[in-house]
Amino acid sequence: MNNSLWQSNLVPQALWSSLPGSRQGAGAFAKHQQTNNQFSPVDYVVLGVFLTASLAVGIVASFIGRRKGNADDGSAGSDEKEEFVMGGRKQQVIPVALSLLVSFNSAILILGGPAEIYFNGTMYVLSIFGEQIGCVLAALIFVPVFYQLRLTSLFEYLELRFKSRLVRLMGNFLFLISDVIYMGLALYAPATALQYVSNGAIPVEASIAVSGVICTFYTAWGGLKAVIWTDVFQSVVMTAGILAIIIRGLIDLGGIGNVWQISYKYGRIEFD
């Protein structure tokens, strides 16, 4: 899809011109059409600071974790494997929860969720209820069992349950296939968005390479602790970005009432 077609379909002109409470009205559409997608020096600085901070947070968290672990255990080589893979099993609830939140809210959801609702309506929202029920059941039924058994992964449980290492390897293999595909999509989605907003100045290949190298480095260097605290930092940035978009959108469109009215008028509100 070329840029002109994408821009013309992104915000229908009739939608802009029908906003009774909008500050900009139809003029906002004209301004939007004239916008040139080009990164300014400030944009490059912000992007560089974000990537550098993500790397730095992971490295610093790993150093702090190792120092604290050595001070608590009294030895430098105290169960390094469990410290690296499981974070010493001593992580706090809120950082772990934020890390899980960021892990599931990848760029696929951030970009794909709004696009799905824009093109197909709000029926997508109903899937959230099923997901929440699944999370609650998993937290109450499955997680306590895995925690009491002190398992590193689900695949260990498969081996214990079926008394077969082959079952464990098959489960692990299938997970790796699905996860590699998912990670490819999770990297490709923001890379294409970044290429678009930079007007092609940042190629998809460069975005994938840089983000992949940074994530691999701090994960390999600091283990689970580095991943958790980097995710905490990124969750703050993601939340701030989402709130900024929501607030700016409400201001430009004249409030939540206008947003709902426009969505209903153009057939985006549907739950049946």
KEDREN-84003 format. One record per residue (C-alpha): residue in one letter; x, y, z. Coordinates in steps of 0.5 Angstrom, whole numbers, plus 2048, in hexadecimal, padded with zeros to 3 digits. Example, Ala and Ser with C-alpha at 12.3 -4.5 7.8 and 13.67 -1.06 7.14 Angstrom:
2
<atom><res>A</res><c1>819</c1><c2>7F7</c2><c3>810</c3></atom>
<atom><res>S</res><c1>81B</c1><c2>7FE</c2><c3>80E</c3></atom>
This chain:
272
<atom><res>M</res><c1>800</c1><c2>800</c2><c3>800</c3></atom>
<atom><res>N</res><c1>803</c1><c2>807</c2><c3>7FE</c3></atom>
<atom><res>N</res><c1>804</c1><c2>80D</c2><c3>802</c3></atom>
<atom><res>S</res><c1>7FE</c1><c2>811</c2><c3>7FF</c3></atom>
<atom><res>L</res><c1>7F9</c1><c2>80B</c2><c3>7FF</c3></atom>
<atom><res>W</res><c1>7FB</c1><c2>80A</c2><c3>807</c3></atom>
<atom><res>Q</res><c1>7FA</c1><c2>811</c2><c3>808</c3></atom>
<atom><res>S</res><c1>7F4</c1><c2>812</c2><c3>805</c3></atom>
<atom><res>N</res><c1>7F1</c1><c2>80C</c2><c3>808</c3></atom>
<atom><res>L</res><c1>7F4</c1><c2>80D</c2><c3>80F</c3></atom>
<atom><res>V</res><c1>7EF</c1><c2>813</c2><c3>811</c3></atom>
<atom><res>P</res><c1>7E9</c1><c2>814</c2><c3>80C</c3></atom>
<atom><res>Q</res><c1>7E8</c1><c2>81B</c2><c3>80A</c3></atom>
<atom><res>A</res><c1>7E0</c1><c2>81B</c2><c3>80C</c3></atom>
<atom><res>L</res><c1>7E2</c1><c2>818</c2><c3>813</c3></atom>
<atom><res>W</res><c1>7E6</c1><c2>81F</c2><c3>814</c3></atom>
<atom><res>S</res><c1>7E1</c1><c2>823</c2><c3>811</c3></atom>
<atom><res>S</res><c1>7DC</c1><c2>821</c2><c3>815</c3></atom>
<atom><res>L</res><c1>7DF</c1><c2>822</c2><c3>81C</c3></atom>
<atom><res>P</res><c1>7DA</c1><c2>827</c2><c3>820</c3></atom>
<atom><res>G</res><c1>7DF</c1><c2>828</c2><c3>826</c3></atom>
<atom><res>S</res><c1>7E6</c1><c2>827</c2><c3>822</c3></atom>
<atom><res>R</res><c1>7EA</c1><c2>82D</c2><c3>823</c3></atom>
<atom><res>Q</res><c1>7ED</c1><c2>82C</c2><c3>81C</c3></atom>
<atom><res>G</res><c1>7E7</c1><c2>829</c2><c3>818</c3></atom>
<atom><res>A</res><c1>7E8</c1><c2>828</c2><c3>810</c3></atom>
<atom><res>G</res><c1>7EF</c1><c2>82C</c2><c3>811</c3></atom>
<atom><res>A</res><c1>7F2</c1><c2>827</c2><c3>815</c3></atom>
<atom><res>F</res><c1>7F1</c1><c2>822</c2><c3>80F</c3></atom>
<atom><res>A</res><c1>7F4</c1><c2>827</c2><c3>80A</c3></atom>
<atom><res>K</res><c1>7FA</c1><c2>827</c2><c3>80F</c3></atom>
<atom><res>H</res><c1>7FA</c1><c2>820</c2><c3>810</c3></atom>
<atom><res>Q</res><c1>7FB</c1><c2>81F</c2><c3>808</c3></atom>
<atom><res>Q</res><c1>800</c1><c2>824</c2><c3>808</c3></atom>
<atom><res>T</res><c1>805</c1><c2>821</c2><c3>80D</c3></atom>
<atom><res>N</res><c1>80B</c1><c2>81E</c2><c3>80B</c3></atom>
<atom><res>N</res><c1>80E</c1><c2>818</c2><c3>80F</c3></atom>
<atom><res>Q</res><c1>815</c1><c2>81A</c2><c3>810</c3></atom>
<atom><res>F</res><c1>819</c1><c2>818</c2><c3>816</c3></atom>
<atom><res>S</res><c1>81C</c1><c2>81F</c2><c3>819</c3></atom>
<atom><res>P</res><c1>822</c1><c2>81F</c2><c3>81D</c3></atom>
<atom><res>V</res><c1>81E</c1><c2>81F</c2><c3>824</c3></atom>
<atom><res>D</res><c1>81B</c1><c2>818</c2><c3>822</c3></atom>
<atom><res>Y</res><c1>821</c1><c2>815</c2><c3>820</c3></atom>
<atom><res>V</res><c1>824</c1><c2>817</c2><c3>827</c3></atom>
<atom><res>V</res><c1>81D</c1><c2>815</c2><c3>82B</c3></atom>
<atom><res>L</res><c1>81E</c1><c2>80E</c2><c3>827</c3></atom>
<atom><res>G</res><c1>825</c1><c2>80D</c2><c3>829</c3></atom>
<atom><res>V</res><c1>824</c1><c2>80F</c2><c3>830</c3></atom>
<atom><res>F</res><c1>81F</c1><c2>80A</c2><c3>831</c3></atom>
<atom><res>L</res><c1>823</c1><c2>804</c2><c3>82E</c3></atom>
<atom><res>T</res><c1>829</c1><c2>806</c2><c3>832</c3></atom>
<atom><res>A</res><c1>825</c1><c2>807</c2><c3>838</c3></atom>
<atom><res>S</res><c1>822</c1><c2>800</c2><c3>837</c3></atom>
<atom><res>L</res><c1>829</c1><c2>7FD</c2><c3>836</c3></atom>
<atom><res>A</res><c1>82C</c1><c2>801</c2><c3>83C</c3></atom>
<atom><res>V</res><c1>826</c1><c2>7FF</c2><c3>841</c3></atom>
<atom><res>G</res><c1>827</c1><c2>7F7</c2><c3>83F</c3></atom>
<atom><res>I</res><c1>82E</c1><c2>7F8</c2><c3>841</c3></atom>
<atom><res>V</res><c1>82E</c1><c2>7FC</c2><c3>847</c3></atom>
<atom><res>A</res><c1>828</c1><c2>7F7</c2><c3>84A</c3></atom>
<atom><res>S</res><c1>82D</c1><c2>7F1</c2><c3>848</c3></atom>
<atom><res>F</res><c1>832</c1><c2>7F4</c2><c3>84C</c3></atom>
<atom><res>I</res><c1>82E</c1><c2>7F6</c2><c3>852</c3></atom>
<atom><res>G</res><c1>82B</c1><c2>7EF</c2><c3>852</c3></atom>
<atom><res>R</res><c1>832</c1><c2>7EC</c2><c3>852</c3></atom>
<atom><res>R</res><c1>834</c1><c2>7F0</c2><c3>858</c3></atom>
<atom><res>K</res><c1>82E</c1><c2>7EF</c2><c3>85C</c3></atom>
<atom><res>G</res><c1>82E</c1><c2>7E8</c2><c3>85B</c3></atom>
<atom><res>N</res><c1>836</c1><c2>7E7</c2><c3>85D</c3></atom>
<atom><res>A</res><c1>835</c1><c2>7EB</c2><c3>863</c3></atom>
<atom><res>D</res><c1>82F</c1><c2>7E7</c2><c3>865</c3></atom>
<atom><res>D</res><c1>832</c1><c2>7E0</c2><c3>864</c3></atom>
<atom><res>G</res><c1>839</c1><c2>7E2</c2><c3>866</c3></atom>
<atom><res>S</res><c1>83C</c1><c2>7DF</c2><c3>85F</c3></atom>
<atom><res>A</res><c1>83D</c1><c2>7E1</c2><c3>858</c3></atom>
<atom><res>G</res><c1>83B</c1><c2>7DB</c2><c3>855</c3></atom>
<atom><res>S</res><c1>835</c1><c2>7D9</c2><c3>859</c3></atom>
<atom><res>D</res><c1>830</c1><c2>7D6</c2><c3>854</c3></atom>
<atom><res>E</res><c1>831</c1><c2>7DA</c2><c3>84E</c3></atom>
<atom><res>K</res><c1>82D</c1><c2>7D6</c2><c3>84A</c3></atom>
<atom><res>E</res><c1>826</c1><c2>7D7</c2><c3>84E</c3></atom>
<atom><res>E</res><c1>828</c1><c2>7DF</c2><c3>84F</c3></atom>
<atom><res>F</res><c1>829</c1><c2>7E0</c2><c3>847</c3></atom>
<atom><res>V</res><c1>823</c1><c2>7DC</c2><c3>845</c3></atom>
<atom><res>M</res><c1>81E</c1><c2>7DD</c2><c3>84B</c3></atom>
<atom><res>G</res><c1>821</c1><c2>7E3</c2><c3>84E</c3></atom>
<atom><res>G</res><c1>822</c1><c2>7E0</c2><c3>854</c3></atom>
<atom><res>R</res><c1>81B</c1><c2>7DF</c2><c3>855</c3></atom>
<atom><res>K</res><c1>81B</c1><c2>7E5</c2><c3>859</c3></atom>
<atom><res>Q</res><c1>818</c1><c2>7EA</c2><c3>855</c3></atom>
<atom><res>Q</res><c1>812</c1><c2>7EF</c2><c3>857</c3></atom>
<atom><res>V</res><c1>80B</c1><c2>7EE</c2><c3>854</c3></atom>
<atom><res>I</res><c1>80A</c1><c2>7F5</c2><c3>851</c3></atom>
<atom><res>P</res><c1>810</c1><c2>7F5</c2><c3>84D</c3></atom>
<atom><res>V</res><c1>80F</c1><c2>7EE</c2><c3>84B</c3></atom>
<atom><res>A</res><c1>808</c1><c2>7F0</c2><c3>849</c3></atom>
<atom><res>L</res><c1>80A</c1><c2>7F5</c2><c3>845</c3></atom>
<atom><res>S</res><c1>80F</c1><c2>7F1</c2><c3>841</c3></atom>
<atom><res>L</res><c1>809</c1><c2>7EC</c2><c3>840</c3></atom>
<atom><res>L</res><c1>805</c1><c2>7F2</c2><c3>83D</c3></atom>
<atom><res>V</res><c1>80A</c1><c2>7F4</c2><c3>838</c3></atom>
<atom><res>S</res><c1>80C</c1><c2>7ED</c2><c3>836</c3></atom>
<atom><res>F</res><c1>805</c1><c2>7EC</c2><c3>834</c3></atom>
<atom><res>N</res><c1>803</c1><c2>7F3</c2><c3>831</c3></atom>
<atom><res>S</res><c1>808</c1><c2>7F3</c2><c3>82C</c3></atom>
<atom><res>A</res><c1>808</c1><c2>7F8</c2><c3>826</c3></atom>
<atom><res>I</res><c1>803</c1><c2>7F3</c2><c3>822</c3></atom>
<atom><res>L</res><c1>7FE</c1><c2>7F5</c2><c3>827</c3></atom>
<atom><res>I</res><c1>800</c1><c2>7FC</c2><c3>828</c3></atom>
<atom><res>L</res><c1>7FF</c1><c2>7FD</c2><c3>820</c3></atom>
<atom><res>G</res><c1>7FB</c1><c2>7F7</c2><c3>81E</c3></atom>
<atom><res>G</res><c1>7F5</c1><c2>7F8</c2><c3>824</c3></atom>
<atom><res>P</res><c1>7F3</c1><c2>800</c2><c3>822</c3></atom>
<atom><res>A</res><c1>7F4</c1><c2>7FE</c2><c3>81A</c3></atom>
<atom><res>E</res><c1>7EF</c1><c2>7F8</c2><c3>81C</c3></atom>
<atom><res>I</res><c1>7EA</c1><c2>7FC</c2><c3>81F</c3></atom>
<atom><res>Y</res><c1>7EB</c1><c2>801</c2><c3>81A</c3></atom>
<atom><res>F</res><c1>7E9</c1><c2>7FD</c2><c3>814</c3></atom>
<atom><res>N</res><c1>7E5</c1><c2>7F8</c2><c3>817</c3></atom>
<atom><res>G</res><c1>7E1</c1><c2>7FB</c2><c3>81D</c3></atom>
<atom><res>T</res><c1>7E1</c1><c2>7FA</c2><c3>825</c3></atom>
<atom><res>M</res><c1>7E0</c1><c2>7F2</c2><c3>825</c3></atom>
<atom><res>Y</res><c1>7E7</c1><c2>7F1</c2><c3>826</c3></atom>
<atom><res>V</res><c1>7E6</c1><c2>7F4</c2><c3>82D</c3></atom>
<atom><res>L</res><c1>7E2</c1><c2>7EE</c2><c3>82F</c3></atom>
<atom><res>S</res><c1>7E8</c1><c2>7E9</c2><c3>82F</c3></atom>
<atom><res>I</res><c1>7EB</c1><c2>7ED</c2><c3>835</c3></atom>
<atom><res>F</res><c1>7E6</c1><c2>7EA</c2><c3>839</c3></atom>
<atom><res>G</res><c1>7E8</c1><c2>7E3</c2><c3>837</c3></atom>
<atom><res>E</res><c1>7F0</c1><c2>7E5</c2><c3>838</c3></atom>
<atom><res>Q</res><c1>7EF</c1><c2>7E7</c2><c3>83F</c3></atom>
<atom><res>I</res><c1>7EB</c1><c2>7E1</c2><c3>841</c3></atom>
<atom><res>G</res><c1>7F0</c1><c2>7DD</c2><c3>83E</c3></atom>
<atom><res>C</res><c1>7F6</c1><c2>7E1</c2><c3>842</c3></atom>
<atom><res>V</res><c1>7F2</c1><c2>7E0</c2><c3>849</c3></atom>
<atom><res>L</res><c1>7F1</c1><c2>7D9</c2><c3>848</c3></atom>
<atom><res>A</res><c1>7F8</c1><c2>7D8</c2><c3>846</c3></atom>
<atom><res>A</res><c1>7FA</c1><c2>7DC</c2><c3>84C</c3></atom>
<atom><res>L</res><c1>7F6</c1><c2>7D8</c2><c3>851</c3></atom>
<atom><res>I</res><c1>7F7</c1><c2>7D1</c2><c3>84E</c3></atom>
<atom><res>F</res><c1>7FD</c1><c2>7D0</c2><c3>84A</c3></atom>
<atom><res>V</res><c1>802</c1><c2>7D5</c2><c3>84D</c3></atom>
<atom><res>P</res><c1>802</c1><c2>7D3</c2><c3>854</c3></atom>
<atom><res>V</res><c1>803</c1><c2>7CC</c2><c3>852</c3></atom>
<atom><res>F</res><c1>809</c1><c2>7CE</c2><c3>84E</c3></atom>
<atom><res>Y</res><c1>80C</c1><c2>7D2</c2><c3>854</c3></atom>
<atom><res>Q</res><c1>80C</c1><c2>7CD</c2><c3>859</c3></atom>
<atom><res>L</res><c1>80F</c1><c2>7C8</c2><c3>854</c3></atom>
<atom><res>R</res><c1>815</c1><c2>7CD</c2><c3>853</c3></atom>
<atom><res>L</res><c1>814</c1><c2>7CC</c2><c3>84C</c3></atom>
<atom><res>T</res><c1>818</c1><c2>7D0</c2><c3>847</c3></atom>
<atom><res>S</res><c1>813</c1><c2>7CF</c2><c3>841</c3></atom>
<atom><res>L</res><c1>80D</c1><c2>7CC</c2><c3>83F</c3></atom>
<atom><res>F</res><c1>811</c1><c2>7C7</c2><c3>83B</c3></atom>
<atom><res>E</res><c1>814</c1><c2>7C4</c2><c3>842</c3></atom>
<atom><res>Y</res><c1>80D</c1><c2>7C3</c2><c3>844</c3></atom>
<atom><res>L</res><c1>80B</c1><c2>7BF</c2><c3>83E</c3></atom>
<atom><res>E</res><c1>811</c1><c2>7BA</c2><c3>83F</c3></atom>
<atom><res>L</res><c1>80F</c1><c2>7B9</c2><c3>846</c3></atom>
<atom><res>R</res><c1>808</c1><c2>7B8</c2><c3>844</c3></atom>
<atom><res>F</res><c1>809</c1><c2>7B3</c2><c3>83F</c3></atom>
<atom><res>K</res><c1>80F</c1><c2>7B0</c2><c3>841</c3></atom>
<atom><res>S</res><c1>812</c1><c2>7B1</c2><c3>83A</c3></atom>
<atom><res>R</res><c1>818</c1><c2>7B6</c2><c3>838</c3></atom>
<atom><res>L</res><c1>815</c1><c2>7B5</c2><c3>831</c3></atom>
<atom><res>V</res><c1>80F</c1><c2>7B9</c2><c3>832</c3></atom>
<atom><res>R</res><c1>813</c1><c2>7BE</c2><c3>836</c3></atom>
<atom><res>L</res><c1>817</c1><c2>7BF</c2><c3>82F</c3></atom>
<atom><res>M</res><c1>811</c1><c2>7BF</c2><c3>82B</c3></atom>
<atom><res>G</res><c1>80E</c1><c2>7C4</c2><c3>82F</c3></atom>
<atom><res>N</res><c1>814</c1><c2>7C9</c2><c3>82F</c3></atom>
<atom><res>F</res><c1>815</c1><c2>7C8</c2><c3>828</c3></atom>
<atom><res>L</res><c1>80E</c1><c2>7CA</c2><c3>826</c3></atom>
<atom><res>F</res><c1>80E</c1><c2>7D0</c2><c3>82B</c3></atom>
<atom><res>L</res><c1>815</c1><c2>7D2</c2><c3>827</c3></atom>
<atom><res>I</res><c1>812</c1><c2>7D2</c2><c3>820</c3></atom>
<atom><res>S</res><c1>80C</c1><c2>7D6</c2><c3>823</c3></atom>
<atom><res>D</res><c1>810</c1><c2>7DB</c2><c3>827</c3></atom>
<atom><res>V</res><c1>815</c1><c2>7DC</c2><c3>821</c3></atom>
<atom><res>I</res><c1>80F</c1><c2>7DE</c2><c3>81C</c3></atom>
<atom><res>Y</res><c1>80C</c1><c2>7E2</c2><c3>822</c3></atom>
<atom><res>M</res><c1>813</c1><c2>7E6</c2><c3>823</c3></atom>
<atom><res>G</res><c1>814</c1><c2>7E7</c2><c3>81C</c3></atom>
<atom><res>L</res><c1>80D</c1><c2>7EB</c2><c3>81B</c3></atom>
<atom><res>A</res><c1>80E</c1><c2>7EE</c2><c3>822</c3></atom>
<atom><res>L</res><c1>815</c1><c2>7F1</c2><c3>81F</c3></atom>
<atom><res>Y</res><c1>812</c1><c2>7F2</c2><c3>818</c3></atom>
<atom><res>A</res><c1>80C</c1><c2>7F6</c2><c3>81A</c3></atom>
<atom><res>P</res><c1>80F</c1><c2>7FC</c2><c3>81D</c3></atom>
<atom><res>A</res><c1>815</c1><c2>7FC</c2><c3>818</c3></atom>
<atom><res>T</res><c1>80F</c1><c2>7FD</c2><c3>813</c3></atom>
<atom><res>A</res><c1>80C</c1><c2>803</c2><c3>817</c3></atom>
<atom><res>L</res><c1>813</c1><c2>806</c2><c3>818</c3></atom>
<atom><res>Q</res><c1>815</c1><c2>806</c2><c3>811</c3></atom>
<atom><res>Y</res><c1>80E</c1><c2>809</c2><c3>80F</c3></atom>
<atom><res>V</res><c1>80E</c1><c2>80F</c2><c3>814</c3></atom>
<atom><res>S</res><c1>816</c1><c2>810</c2><c3>812</c3></atom>
<atom><res>N</res><c1>814</c1><c2>810</c2><c3>80B</c3></atom>
<atom><res>G</res><c1>818</c1><c2>80B</c2><c3>809</c3></atom>
<atom><res>A</res><c1>81E</c1><c2>80E</c2><c3>80D</c3></atom>
<atom><res>I</res><c1>81F</c1><c2>808</c2><c3>812</c3></atom>
<atom><res>P</res><c1>81E</c1><c2>801</c2><c3>80E</c3></atom>
<atom><res>V</res><c1>81A</c1><c2>7FB</c2><c3>810</c3></atom>
<atom><res>E</res><c1>821</c1><c2>7F7</c2><c3>810</c3></atom>
<atom><res>A</res><c1>825</c1><c2>7FC</c2><c3>814</c3></atom>
<atom><res>S</res><c1>81F</c1><c2>7FD</c2><c3>81A</c3></atom>
<atom><res>I</res><c1>81F</c1><c2>7F5</c2><c3>81A</c3></atom>
<atom><res>A</res><c1>826</c1><c2>7F4</c2><c3>81B</c3></atom>
<atom><res>V</res><c1>827</c1><c2>7FA</c2><c3>820</c3></atom>
<atom><res>S</res><c1>821</c1><c2>7F8</c2><c3>824</c3></atom>
<atom><res>G</res><c1>823</c1><c2>7F1</c2><c3>824</c3></atom>
<atom><res>V</res><c1>82A</c1><c2>7F2</c2><c3>826</c3></atom>
<atom><res>I</res><c1>829</c1><c2>7F6</c2><c3>82C</c3></atom>
<atom><res>C</res><c1>823</c1><c2>7F1</c2><c3>82F</c3></atom>
<atom><res>T</res><c1>828</c1><c2>7EB</c2><c3>82E</c3></atom>
<atom><res>F</res><c1>82E</c1><c2>7EF</c2><c3>831</c3></atom>
<atom><res>Y</res><c1>82A</c1><c2>7F1</c2><c3>837</c3></atom>
<atom><res>T</res><c1>827</c1><c2>7EA</c2><c3>838</c3></atom>
<atom><res>A</res><c1>82D</c1><c2>7E6</c2><c3>837</c3></atom>
<atom><res>W</res><c1>831</c1><c2>7EB</c2><c3>83C</c3></atom>
<atom><res>G</res><c1>82C</c1><c2>7EC</c2><c3>841</c3></atom>
<atom><res>G</res><c1>827</c1><c2>7E6</c2><c3>841</c3></atom>
<atom><res>L</res><c1>820</c1><c2>7E6</c2><c3>844</c3></atom>
<atom><res>K</res><c1>821</c1><c2>7EC</c2><c3>848</c3></atom>
<atom><res>A</res><c1>824</c1><c2>7F1</c2><c3>842</c3></atom>
<atom><res>V</res><c1>81E</c1><c2>7EF</c2><c3>83E</c3></atom>
<atom><res>I</res><c1>819</c1><c2>7F0</c2><c3>844</c3></atom>
<atom><res>W</res><c1>81C</c1><c2>7F7</c2><c3>845</c3></atom>
<atom><res>T</res><c1>81C</c1><c2>7F9</c2><c3>83E</c3></atom>
<atom><res>D</res><c1>815</c1><c2>7F7</c2><c3>83D</c3></atom>
<atom><res>V</res><c1>813</c1><c2>7FC</c2><c3>843</c3></atom>
<atom><res>F</res><c1>817</c1><c2>802</c2><c3>840</c3></atom>
<atom><res>Q</res><c1>814</c1><c2>800</c2><c3>839</c3></atom>
<atom><res>S</res><c1>80D</c1><c2>7FF</c2><c3>83C</c3></atom>
<atom><res>V</res><c1>80D</c1><c2>806</c2><c3>83F</c3></atom>
<atom><res>V</res><c1>80F</c1><c2>809</c2><c3>838</c3></atom>
<atom><res>M</res><c1>809</c1><c2>805</c2><c3>835</c3></atom>
<atom><res>T</res><c1>804</c1><c2>807</c2><c3>83A</c3></atom>
<atom><res>A</res><c1>806</c1><c2>80E</c2><c3>839</c3></atom>
<atom><res>G</res><c1>806</c1><c2>80E</c2><c3>831</c3></atom>
<atom><res>I</res><c1>7FF</c1><c2>80B</c2><c3>831</c3></atom>
<atom><res>L</res><c1>7FD</c1><c2>810</c2><c3>836</c3></atom>
<atom><res>A</res><c1>800</c1><c2>816</c2><c3>832</c3></atom>
<atom><res>I</res><c1>7FC</c1><c2>813</c2><c3>82C</c3></atom>
<atom><res>I</res><c1>7F5</c1><c2>812</c2><c3>82F</c3></atom>
<atom><res>I</res><c1>7F6</c1><c2>819</c2><c3>833</c3></atom>
<atom><res>R</res><c1>7F8</c1><c2>81C</c2><c3>82C</c3></atom>
<atom><res>G</res><c1>7F2</c1><c2>819</c2><c3>828</c3></atom>
<atom><res>L</res><c1>7ED</c1><c2>81B</c2><c3>82D</c3></atom>
<atom><res>I</res><c1>7EF</c1><c2>822</c2><c3>82D</c3></atom>
<atom><res>D</res><c1>7EF</c1><c2>822</c2><c3>825</c3></atom>
<atom><res>L</res><c1>7E9</c1><c2>81F</c2><c3>824</c3></atom>
<atom><res>G</res><c1>7E5</c1><c2>823</c2><c3>82A</c3></atom>
<atom><res>G</res><c1>7E4</c1><c2>81E</c2><c3>82F</c3></atom>
<atom><res>I</res><c1>7E2</c1><c2>817</c2><c3>831</c3></atom>
<atom><res>G</res><c1>7DB</c1><c2>818</c2><c3>82F</c3></atom>
<atom><res>N</res><c1>7DD</c1><c2>81A</c2><c3>828</c3></atom>
<atom><res>V</res><c1>7E2</c1><c2>814</c2><c3>827</c3></atom>
<atom><res>W</res><c1>7DC</c1><c2>80F</c2><c3>829</c3></atom>
<atom><res>Q</res><c1>7D7</c1><c2>813</c2><c3>824</c3></atom>
<atom><res>I</res><c1>7DC</c1><c2>813</c2><c3>81E</c3></atom>
<atom><res>S</res><c1>7DD</c1><c2>80B</c2><c3>820</c3></atom>
<atom><res>Y</res><c1>7D6</c1><c2>80A</c2><c3>820</c3></atom>
<atom><res>K</res><c1>7D4</c1><c2>80E</c2><c3>81A</c3></atom>
<atom><res>Y</res><c1>7D9</c1><c2>80A</c2><c3>816</c3></atom>
<atom><res>G</res><c1>7D8</c1><c2>803</c2><c3>818</c3></atom>
<atom><res>R</res><c1>7DD</c1><c2>802</c2><c3>81D</c3></atom>
<atom><res>I</res><c1>7D9</c1><c2>801</c2><c3>823</c3></atom>
<atom><res>E</res><c1>7D6</c1><c2>7FA</c2><c3>823</c3></atom>
<atom><res>F</res><c1>7D6</c1><c2>7F4</c2><c3>828</c3></atom>
<atom><res>D</res><c1>7D1</c1><c2>7EF</c2><c3>824</c3></atom>
